[in-house]
Amino acid sequence: MPLTKLVPDAFGVVTISLVFLLILLGLLCIAYSLYFQSHVRNQRFLQLGYFSGPWIIRIAFILFSICWAIGEILRLSLFRRHRRILSGLDLRWQENVCKWYIVSNLGFAEPCLFLALVFLLRAPLKMESGALSGRWNRNTAFYIFLCCLPVFALQLAIVLSESRLNGGSGAYVNLPRNFTRTYSRVIMDGDEEEVALCTYPLLSTVVLGVFAAVLTAYLFWLGRRILKLVINKRLQKRVYTLIFSVSCFLPLRIVMLCLSVLTKVDTVVFEALSFLAFSSLFCLSVVSICLLVYFPISDSMALRGLRDVDEDDRTVAEERSGALLLGPQTDDSLSLRGRRDSRSSSQERYVELSLFLEAEN
């Protein structure tokens, strides 16, 4: 079914609105994280230091989500039709925007987003100081970029070698155009000039799919280890929700991107598949930001007053909050009644603090 003016405009407006909501949520969570970080340092809530440990990676995760979302706006056909913003660019520039979108989003933003999520979920399993130290944040940021490099290099190679992969001059192989095509030139109804609409190369989608499949399997393994340590039902629900979101939304995005290769770029089906692919990763980003950034900080802020209450009231507050802050057995340690197993205290403490429990009423 050919495109009418209303269909891409509707998908484009909804996409921009969702991107705006994601950016707003991300900026609010960044401000909340920075406020909590300064609050812990200024007020000397040392027992809550585990909460603010991976704050740099949390902010990086949000920034990767925002970068990905902005890139999704640039690929919209909404800006290329009917003499709009990108339609005024030279056709070669429109094609370069599509190539940049593939490299930046499928080669950098999305892999970094997946890796940051993995490291945030892996942080509770760190022994001893774990994610408390600034060194952990620096090393994790380095590992994220290091692990992203192979995917980025492959996507860049696919984009730059497009002509050599589909039978052009000096061709290596002769693959169908759908395997390497990053754009498609079309003349939209009512337009006199030709425009370049962004497409998803099948090779790029396969590379991203393999990378996402490996990380999904690893997240399942991490989730099983974490669930063995979690004793709070609310935390268990959060872990299950995160695992369910990753296992559903990531495969859905890959499938939608692969199916888009089978359709023409100037049809309603292509627009619908592209929007479904976008909305799946959008939902995963929102769920992950809430579970790994907002809820942990919100729960820890609810525990600020534990330092100033007496011992009897502290025990009641801990039981109501479900907090498990197992540290060295000192007078300043926060602990739950009956949970003093020293063999796994470091892991149990950070599991409850990193994923964070919601105060139990």
Secondary structure, 3 states (H helix, E strand, C coil): CECCCHHHHHHHHHHHHHHHHHHHHHHHHHHHHHHHHHHHHHHCCHHHCCCCCCHHHHHHHHHHHHHHHHHHHHCCHHHCCCCCHHHHCCHHHHHHHHHHHHHHHHHHHHHHHHHHHHHHHHHHHCCCCHHHCHHHHHHHHHHHHHHHHHHHHHHHHHHHCHHHHECCCCCCCECCHHHCCCEEEECCCCCCCCEEEECCCHHHHHHHHHHHHHHHHHHHHHHHHHHHHCCCHHHHHHHHHHHHHHHHHHHHHHHHHHHHCCCCCCEHHHHHHHHHHHHHHHHHHHHHHHHHHHHHHHHHHHCHHHHHCCHHHHHHHHHHHCCCCCCCCCCCCCCCCCCCCHHHHHHHHHHHHHHHCCCCC
